[in-house]
Amino acid sequence: MKTAILLGAGFSAPMGYPIGNQLNEAILGLEGTEFGFSTDCKLVIDHETGKRPTSQVRFTYDNQFDFLLELIKFYHKTIKAFDYEEFYDFISEEDKWQLLSESFHKTAEKYYNEIYNAPQDLIRNIKPIYNQIVAYFLKDKNGDNWYGNSSHYCKPTFSGYTGFLNCLEHLTELGIVDIHTLNHDLFLERLNKTDWLQGNLCDGFEEMGSPYFGKLKTNLDSYMVRLARYTGNYTSNLRLYKLHGSVNYYPFYRNEGGMAIPEIYVKTKIGIGSNNLYKEFQDQNGELGYENCWINYHSDFLSGTSSKIIRYREPLIFEPLFKKFKENLNSSDQLIIIGYGCKDEEINRIILENFDYKNKGSFMVNPYPGEKVSEFCEMLSSTLISENLENLHKEMF
């Protein structure tokens, strides 16, 4: 028995993670006082006030942040209702910038300097800021987004997820379970430290023997921590594929003739800055050293409705992940879709082309199915399960 599972934003919703509309509202409601950006384009918060640092110096990226908020409000008011993924497409596709009005050009002048003298110049440089804003809001109801220090969670219940975990444990006993998620958060990894999963979740990253490290800085010292790198090896019955990336995935770039060449993806840990990634190497004298990858501004996860599809073909991680997705759909005996709004046309197409829905069973778990969910459910001839994750049980599948 082989089971393929697809998780959407609704999976993390019981833990308080924002679904699409909530994320739209959060970004649209930013006033610019919540956080700022440092000289190396990192999102920063004043630890004393919990808000944007009130430094007398106005950094370049602070200026771009303020411009971005202005652009978001203009987009929402003049072009179309703000959607965080559609807006990412807007800032990614230059042919759409012609929708900017003359009045916005006038408004943008206060953000110009010797480098930027048109809105287009600023838009080309705001993606690192925008991605960090999206990541900022990926937190659970307790404000947590990292779970490395979480204690092991014992049975019999895990509030909001008991039924799901019972079903997952049962399915894993029957055979391989391939979990594909469109979410960027780390909550599923937190469930690995429970009586149900028992640390058996593997994600294709391996730490053993990795030459990649992160520099962890404390108030007293700094030291190197070994990081897992993506190898594509899945060694247990419970397998995780984060199709759209993750808040802890970073590409490592090597320096080759003055060029930054993407080499591999690493999985970082809390407290390690995005430009504190290193690779251990041995020089011609046999001495060990570290090569620093300083080029990253933020973790790598995919946004947009159409622009992210282009990145599905990137060879280091996304192409292998989507190849696995298709292979798993083809070889699975059943498909379970949980908390997915069915609005991603490319994901829908891949499912329809690779899963034998005419001869194999599929299940759509969604307590509040919208029109898109109902339509896709009918296309797949799926059984709709209008239950929350707490109340699932193995007899349903």
N, C-alpha and C positions, 0 to 999 in steps of 0.2 A: 504493500500500500504506500503510495507516494502522494503527498498533499502539497499543493501550492497555495500560499496565502498572500493576498495583497492588502496592505494597510494604507489608509488615507488619514487625513487630519482628524477625522472623527475618532480614531483609535486613541489619540492622546487627550482628547477633550475631557474625559472624566477626571483627568489629573489637573485640569485647569489650563492646559495649553490652548492658545487661541486658535479657533478655526478661521477660515478666510475672512469672513465679514468682520469678525472681532479684530483681526490684525489690520484690516483696512481702516477701521475706526481709530485704532490706537495710533497708527502712523499719521493719519489725517489730523488727529488731535494734538500733535506735537506743537509746542509753542517756541521751541528753541532754547528753553531754559533747563531742560532735563539733563543734558549732557553736552560735551563739546568734543573737539578733536585735537590731538597733540600734533607736534611738528612732524611726526612720522606717520600721520594719518590713522592713529588709533583712537577709538572711542574712549573718552575719559570722563570720570565723574569725580567731583570733589568729595572726599570721604567724610569731611566734616559737615557739609551741607546736604550731601546726597544729590547735588545738582551740578549744573555746568560750572566749571571753574571760572572765577571772575578775575582772571589775570588781566593786567593792563595791556598785554601784548595780544594783538589779534592775529592769530596764525592763519596761513593760507587755507588750511582745511576747515577752519572755523568759518571762513568766508564762503567756502563752497557749501558747507552745511546750511548756512543761512539762505544761500541761493537755492539750494535743493528744496527747502521748505516753501520758499516762494513759488518755485516751479510746480510743486505738488498742488498747492492751493489754486494756482492758475489752471492747471490741468483739470482739476475736479470741477471748477466753476465754469470753465469755458469749453473744454474739449469733450470730456465724458466723466461720468461718476468714477471716482478713484477706486481702482482695484490694484493691489500691490504687484500682482504678476503682470497685468496688462501695462502698468506703468513702467515696469522693467523693460518690456518690449519697446515702449515709447523712447526711453533713453538709450536703447541699443540700436535703433534703426533710424539713421540720419534722414531718410526721406520723410519721416513723420514730423521732423522739426519745423517744417514749413507751416505747420499749424500754429506756430507761435505768432501772436499778433504784434502789431507795431507798438501797442501800449505795453506789452510785456518786454519788448526790446528796450523801451524807455525805463521801465522798472528795473531791469537788469543792469543798467549802467552803473549803479552804485557798487556793484560787485566787480567791476573791471579793474585791471591793473596793467602793468607793462607786458604781461603774458596773455591775459584774457581780455579781449575787447569785443566779444560778441557772445550771446547766450550759448551758441554752439560750442565755443571753446570751453565753457564751463561744463556743459553737459557731458562732453567727452571724458571728463575727469571725475565724475561724481559716483560712478558705480561702486568703488570701494567704500564710500561713505554710506550709500544706500544699502548695500548688503549688510553692513554692520548694524544699521538701524533695524533691519528685518530680524537679524540674529538677536538683537537686544530684547525683543519682545517674545522670544521663544523661551518662556519660563513657565513653570507649573504654578499652581495656586499658592504655593509657599514661597515663590520667588526663586526656586532652585532650577538650575539647568545642567548641573554636573552632579553625578552620583557616585563618584569613586570611593567616597568615604562612607557610603551607606552600609548599614549592617545587614547581615543575612536575614531575610524575612521568612518566618516559619508559617506553616499551615495552621489552621484550616482556611483562613480567609485573607484576602488582599482587597481592601475596599475598592469597589468599582470594577475589579478585574478577576474576581474569584472564578466565575464560570469560564471565562476565556482561558485562564491558566489550567483549570481542570481539563478542558478540551485539548489544550496544547500538549499537556502531559500524556494524555491518552493517545493522541495522534502520533506522537513521537515514539511511543511503545510499538505502534503498528508499522512504522517505517520512517522514511525520510520526510521531513517537513521543511520546505523552502519558504521562508518569510521574506517577501519583497515589500519594502516600505517606500512611500513617497515623502515621508517626514524627515526633517533634518535634526530633530531633537534626539536626546539620549535616553529617553524614558524606557524604551524597550530593552536597552542594555542594562538598565537598573533592574529589570525583572529577572535578569540572569542570576542575580544573587538572592534566589528564593528556593524554597523546598521543591517547587514545581520544576524549575529549569536546572537547578544544581550546577550552574556554571558550564553547561554543555552548549551554550549558544556560540557558534563560530561565525566570523564575518569575513574570512578571506585575508585578514591581517595577521601577521605573525611577528612576535617580539623576539623569540629565541634566535640568536645569531644575527640579529639586525645590526648593521653598521651605522644606523641613524639614531641621533640623540637630540634631546632638547635641553637647553640650559635653564635650570630652575633657580630663580633668585629668591633669597629670603632676606630678612633684615640683617642677618649676620654673615651670610655667605652665599655662594652660588655653586652649583654642582651639576654634572651631566646625568641625565636620566635616559635610559635606552627607550626608544620608541618602536612600536610595531610598524611594519611596512606592508603594503598590499602585495600578496603573492598569488592570490586567487586559489589558495588551497582551502578546502572545506573538509574538516576531518570528523565531524560528528553528525548525528541524525537531525540536528536542529541548526538550520543555516540561515544567516541574515544577509540580505542584499539591499543596501541603501541606494536605490536607483538614482536619486537626485542629490546624492552627497550628504554631508553631515557637518555639524558645527565643530567637529574635531578632525576633519579631513583637510590635509594641506598637501599641495604638490611640492616636492623638493626639486629645486633647480640647481644644476651643477654649473660651474663657471668653465666655459670652454672657449678659449680665445677671445675673452671679453664678452662673450654672449652667454645669456642665461638660458640653459637648455633644460626643459622639464624632464625629469628622470624617473620618478616614482612617487607614489602617494604614501604619506605617513599619517599615523593617527596620533595626535598630540594629547597632552594631559593638562589638567587645570594648573594654572600658574606659569605655564611656559608661553612666552610671547611668540607671536607669529614670525618674527624675524630672529628668533633665537633657536633656529633649527640647524643641525650640524650633521656632517657625515664623517665618520672616522676613516682615515686612509693611512697607507704606509708609504713613505717616500723611498727614493732610490737607495738610501742608506739603512732602510729597515726601521726608521724612526716613525712612531705613530703621531698623527696630528689630526686636526679637525678642519674641515672646509665648511664655512658658514653660508647658509642660504638665508639672505636677508630680504629677499624681494617680496615676500608675502605681506599683504595688508590685513587679510582676514581669511577665515576658513573658506573652503570651496564647496558651496552647494548651489544647485541650479534654481533659477527663478525665471519668470516669464512664461508666456503661453506658447509662443512660437520660437523665440530666440533660444530657449533651452534645448529644443530638438536638435539644433545644429551640433550641440556639444555631446549628444548621444554617441557621436562617432569618434570622440577623442580616445586614443588608444591606451592611455595609461590606466584608466579605471572605468570610465563610463561605457565605453564600447564593450569591455569584458563583462561588465555587470548586465548590460542589456542582452548580450549574447547568452548569458546564463539564464536570464529571465525567459527568453524565448525557448531555450532548451528545456527548462523546468516546466513551462506550460505544456510543451509537447509531450513530455514524459509523465506528467502527473495523472493520477486517477481521479482527482477531484480538485476543484478550485473554490476557495473561500475568500470572499471580498468583504472587508470590514472597514466601515467609516469612510468610504471613498465616495466623493460626490459625483464621480463619472463625468467630470468636465474636461479632462485631459484627453483630447481626441487621439493623440499619438499612442498613449497607453491603451486606450480602448481598441485602437486598430491592431496593436500588437497582440492583445488578448484574443480578438476575433480571428486573427490569422494563425495563431499558434496553439490555441487550446481547442480541443475537439469537443466543443459544447453540444454538438448534435448527438454525441454518443456517451458523454461523460457528465457526471453531475456537478453542478456549481451552486453556490449559496451566497446570497447577498445579505450581509448583516448590517442593518441600518434601522434604528428605532424611529427615525424621522425622514423617510425617503422622499426626496423631491422629485420633480418631473424628470430630470436627467437620470436619476437612479432608477426610476420605474421604467423608463425607456430602455436603458441598457440591460436591466434585469430581464425584460421581455426578449431582447435580442439574443441574450445568452440562454434563454429558457431556464433562468435561475429560480431557485426557491428563495423567496424573500422572507427573511427572519427579522421581524420588527421587535427585536429584544435588545436590551442594553447588554454590555459585556459581562456585567455581574451575574446575569441570569442565564447565560448560555449553558447548555449541557450536551454531553457527547452524543446523545440520541438524536440531536438535531441534524447531525451531519452523516 
